[in-house]
Amino acid sequence: MRVLYATDRRIDRYLVKALREAGHVVEATSRPADGLIEAATGGYRVIVLDWWESPAAGATRFAAAAPRSLLAVIAAVDGAAMAGVLAAGADAVFTRPASFGELEARLEALDRLVARVRPAPAGVAVEMVAADQVLRVNGRQVSLPGRDFQVMAHMVAHAGEFVSLEQLQQHVWGEEAEPRPDLIRARLARLRRRLADAGVDARLRTVAGQGYVFDVSPSPPITPGRSPS
């Protein structure tokens, strides 16, 4: 997952390193204003907010800046204060010092939950299962190991929307990775074959000059005498 770690104190280098070693693409900042800008424009899957001063207020600001991101808050809170942070917009709250194992497990669980409830066209059930690294559409499933799963997770998160090669590069590989649009195109072509071979009723459509679309709408009927597009 692409993760933003933001704090109003010193960056927890151990936590950032652990997130990266777990396979996440992590950006870190200790400047609150910069963190809000990153949250609003970066398209992060998860925001880890390591907040010391007024964590509920921090959760409110970051939840408003990035409503599509999962928001996990680390703070010195308990009881009613923890409930207040959740009410302010956090998806999970961890009492400092936070256990990395618990943080990672809870974020994976939240990500699976979001995948299950993500809107889809009527009669279409779409689910990304991180634990098994599979995509399920209407009961049929396809295994997507490694980076293929991350690419499909991003496409499913933006189902019906245009996703450019640049967006995939940024959100899956990270801004520091060397741009390789040819490799991304090849991976998408392989994903198309995986979906077709598994009989999954979903398509990765190419939109000339714009990018790719993950389409889970029912395939249109073929009119007699006309070729399918």
N, C-alpha and C positions, 0 to 999 in steps of 0.2 A: 504493500500500500504506500501511497505518497503521504507523508506525514509532515506537519508543521509543528515544531516544538517552540513554544513561546513562553518567556518568563519575564517577570519584572525585577528579578535579582540576577544572580550569576547563573550561567548555563550549567546544568548538571551534565557534565561531559560523559560520565559513566552511563547515564540513561540514554543519551543520544547515541553513544557508541553501541550500546546493547540493542537499540532499535535498528540500527544499520546492520549489525551482525545478524539480526533476525530476518534480514532481507528487505527491509523497508527503505524507501528513498526519503531521506530526512533533511529538511531545512531547519536551521535553528537561529533564533534571535533573542536578544535580551533587551531590545528596545520596543516598548509597548506600541508606540505609534507605527513602527515598521511592521510589527507583528500583525496589526489590524489591516494594514495595506496588503500584506502577503496573504492573509486569510481571505480577504475580499476578492483578490485577483488571481490567486494561485491555483484554485481548483483542487484543494487538498482533500483526500479521503478522510483523514483524521487530523484533528488539531489537539495536541497535548498541551494544556495550559497549566504551567507550573507557577501558580500565582500566590503571592504573599499578602499583598495589600488588597483588601475588599474582594475576595474571590467571587462573590456573587455578582458584583458589579462588572468584574472582568468577564465572567461567563455571559452576562447580558450583552456586552459589547461584541464579543467574538461570535456568539450565536447569531446576532443580527447581521454581522459582516459576512458570515459564511453559513447560511441556513441549510445548505446541502451537505455540509461536512459533519462527521461525528465529532462531538466535543467531549474530551475527557479532561477533568480538572483535578490537579494535585494541590492540596491545600491542608493547612493545619486546622481542620474542622471536625466536628462530630455532632451527632444528634440533630437538633433543630437547625444548626448552621449548615450541616450537610444537606438537609432538606431544602434549605433556602437556595443553595447553589444549584441543585437540581431544578428547582422551580424557576430559576433565572435562565435556564436554557441548556444546562449541561446534560449530556447523555449518561455520564458516569462520573463519580467523585471518588478519589482515593486519598486517604489520610496520609500525610507526610510522616515518616519516610515511606514512599510507596514501594511495594514489591514489584520488580519488573515482571516476574512470572505471572502475577495476578493481572497486572496492567495488560500484558500481551494477550492473555486468555480472554479477558473481558472485551478487549477491542475486537478480537476475532469473532467472539460471540455476537457482539453488536453488529458487526459487518454482515454476518450471516443473517441476522434478523432483518436488517434493512433490505438485503437481497430478496428475502422471502416476501416482503410486503410491498416491494417496488411495483408501481402501477404498470399494468400491461393491458392490451386490448381485451375486450370482453371475451371470455372463453379461452384465454391463453394464460397458462401458469408458467412463469419464468423464475428460476431459482439458481443462484450461484452458491455452491456448497464448498466453502474454503477447506473444511477438514478433509474432504475427499478429493478436492480439486476437480469438480465436475460441474458442468452446466446441464440443467434439466429444463426441458420445455415440454409441457403436457405429458409428463411421465417418461419421455425418452431422455436419455442422458448421453453425454460424451465426456470422456476424460480429457483434461487439458492440463498437462504437466507444466510446471515451471512458469516461464514468462508468458506462455500462451494463455494460462489462466488469468494472469494480471491484465493482459490485453483485452480478453473477453469481458472481464469484470468491469473495465472502464467502458467498453462498448455497451454493456447491459445497463450500466448506470446512466448512460445517455441514450437509451433506446429511442429511436425515432428522430434523433438529432444528428446533424452533420458533425463528424469528428475528423479533424484534419490530421495529416501525418505529424505535423508540428505538435499538436495537442497530445497525441500518443507518445511521441518522443519525450515530451516534458513530464507528463503525468505517470508514465510507466518506467522510463529509463532515467529521468532526472535531467535537470538543465545542464549539468556538467558533462553528460555523456556526449561523445562525438556523434553529430548528426549522421544517420545512415538510413535515409528514406528507402533505399533499395532493399535493405534487410527487413524493414517494417512491411513493405509491400509483399515480400516473399512470405513473411509470417502470416499476414492476412490471407494470402492465397492458400496457405497450408490450413489455416483455420476454416476456410470455406470447404475444403475437401473433408476435413474432420466432421463438420456439421452434416454434409451430404452423406458421407459414408455411414454415419450413425443414424440417419433418417430423422434428424432433428428438424422440425418445421420452423426454421428461422434462417434468415439470410443476412449476409454481409454485402450490402450493395455499394458499388462504387458510383459516386456522383462526380462527374467530370468537373474539375476546377474547384471542387469544394472539399471532398474527402470521402468518408465512408459513413454508412448508416447501418445500424443493427435494426433489422426489421422483423418483428414477430407477428405482424398482421397476417391474416390468412392469405394465401396466394390467390390472386384473382383467377376466375375461371377462364379457360381458353375458348374464345369464340371460334366456332367451326370455320375453317377456311382461312384463319389468321394464325400467324406464328406467334408464340409467346415472346415477350420482350425480355 
